[in-house]
Amino acid sequence: MREIPPCCDLRGTWRIALRLATAEKTPSGGLQREVVGAVNLGSRYLAAQRGDNVDSLVSVVRGLHHVDFTPFFGGPVAHDVSTTIVAGGPDLLHEVEASIPKADSVLLTFIPRMSHGSLSLSGRIRGDTIRGTWQLNAFCCGSGGQFVMTRTGPPDSASNVDALTAPKTESRRAGDEAGSVPEGQVPDSRWQPELAVSPDGRLWLASGGLFVTDSLGGAWRRVLGGDDGPVLADELRIGVQMAFVGPDVLLVGLGGRFPTSGAPVLYRTENAGRSWTSVALEGASDVDAMQAVGSSIWILARSREDQSELFYQSSDSGRSWRARPVPKTLQDVTLMHRESATVAYVASSLRRGNRAFWRTIDSGVSWEPIPTPSEQGLQRLHDYDTRIEQVATLGRFLVVREHGRVFASASRPIRWRLLGDVEAIAGRPGCSHLFALVDSLRPAFFNSDLALEWRSDRRLPVAKGSYLEDPVSHCDVAYVAEGPGSIHGIRRNAMRVIRPPVVP
């Protein structure tokens, strides 16, 4: 008998955004790192096939995708993989099969009748949002990245593919030419946002440009990503890494910059973004994770040569750097949390036999793998499931979210326990409280004993068909970015949301 029945129905119309994170070769299209399109699932789009009813609980749902992968691969599939076709079907290059094998885990395959050149997507569904990772099926080491799907219509709704896939047209607003956004609004963009808070409480938003504001609801000004700057606006979005040395010194780390091979992936400012200088990281093609503690900055980046993990440290606010080794099984890093100048935690994917969770207590001289909740038997996960998604430390506690569930343990020894109805966490070293979303998106704060100290009587007002990014914390205030653009600010007994302007 299956442990947990599937939670949801995948039939319907969806908007999908895919981000390219790793590539064995520079794509021949080489134009951008994110593509957006539509996915239509259900029998009205593609008929079922024999064997689609896997058992009494799980069935395969078929459909069609409308995504132009030319910017990734130079065409519908990569040129360097086999195009051997198996079985029959009506629309080879647009077919999709999808299933929920257990609970909220989702598996999708784009162009499943191709032995190589197809895409495998795995993730989790929450409400009307699916988030996860994708991998190109190739003979060796195919490209990969992340994706987000948001439901735009129920199974019986008509599909407006043109509206879903057409580039977003933005009308000019007052201040656009100067890169500013009026008070009470948030920069409008078709990209997923990346949000961060500097030590002085200012908000920084990468969303088709890098913007900063002194407070939620204040005016935003663009500081990077202009027409005459060193970085294109569309390179500044979800996945951008930000490290703050102080209120004015900031480093921004980018993903791979196609098609310009060898272009800088790290930039630094000493004047809060008025001017920027590139920083050379020898051999790095993507910045995977970055964090500062005082003047100490650590960076984990992807090697341009073999996609292995590179580790860089700076002790002088990013003026000079030295490379340090990491274990061969510490690869494909997804996040880093520095508890102090000497202690840090790193999460990674399970590709290529990696370990999922690591710790150093000696400033990165040595690293030890530490068990995850699933490795201690608190939940059963498959190879395609996500592992450590969020990390926070509070007093003597280490808190993580693994595949959608939140667990806590003393830092030594690691003995995980489930934290009830907690769904997401955000902490900041040195703060006395942990922010969390509980009981279906109710904001809450936990004290240093992990006791619930405050919980809102209201849920976050998330727009229908939208999704939430990971929260960020600034001790007594927290922020949650909502794709594709809104920002929620939460203090005790007070919540506010700002949204992009409605353009007629």
Buried (B, 14 or more C-beta within 10 A) or exposed (E): EEEEEBBBBBBBBBBBBBBBBBBBEBBBBBEBBBBBBBBBBBEEBBEBEEEBEEEEBBBBBBBBBBBEBBBBBBBBBBEBBEBEEEEEBEEBBBBBBBBBBBBBBBBBBBBBBBEBBBBBBBBBBBBBBBBBBBBBBBEEBBBBBBBBBBBBBEBEEEBEBEEBBEEEEBEEBEBBEEBBBEEEBBBBBBBBBBBBBBEEEBBBBBBBBBBBBEEBBBBBBBBBBBEEBBBBBBBBBBBBBBBBBBEBBBBBBBBBBBBEEEBBBBBBBBEBBEEBEEBEBEBBBBBBBBBBBEBBBBBBBBBBEEBBBBBBBBBEBBEEBEBEEBBEBBBBBBBBBBBBBBBBBBBBBBBEEBBBBBBBBEBBEEBEBBBBBBBBEBBEBEEBBBBBBBBBBBEEBBBBBBBBBBBBBEBEEBEBEEBEBBBBBBBBBEBEBBBBBBBEBBBBBBBBEBEBBEBBEEEBEBEEBBBBBBBBBBBEBBBBBBBBBBBBBBBBEEBEBBBBBEEE
